[in-house]
Amino acid sequence: MQPLLNYLSQFGGALQRESDTGRNQQFRDNYTGQQMSRPEFVRQIRQGNYENYHVRDVNGVPTPASNPDKSENNNLG
């Protein structure tokens, strides 16, 4: 599976839906077209299917996050 997802176009994915609090809830893999809920995406990341992502614990909720990079042009550093 492609190592890409989320809302960052450089990684080939798109955020599909946020909660009222801004938590990303729905994701789409732009390479395969697969739609995933946050728990499904978390599971895929933990299985090693999206190597450019990791899972953070945010207020007790497993949350997908893009891996840091060396660019100063975004908030991934």
Stockholm file with secondary structure:
# STOCKHOLM 1.0

chainA/1-77         MQPLLNYLSQFGGALQRESDTGRNQQFRDNYTGQQMSRPEFVRQIRQGNYENYHVRDVNGVPTPASNPDKSENNNLG
#=GR chainA/1-77 SS CCSCCSSCGGGTEEEEEECTTCCEEEEEETTTCCEEEHHHHHHHHHTTSCTTEEEEEETTEEEEEECCCSCSSSSCC
#=GC SS_cons        CCSCCSSCGGGTEEEEEECTTCCEEEEEETTTCCEEEHHHHHHHHHTTSCTTEEEEEETTEEEEEECCCSCSSSSCC
//
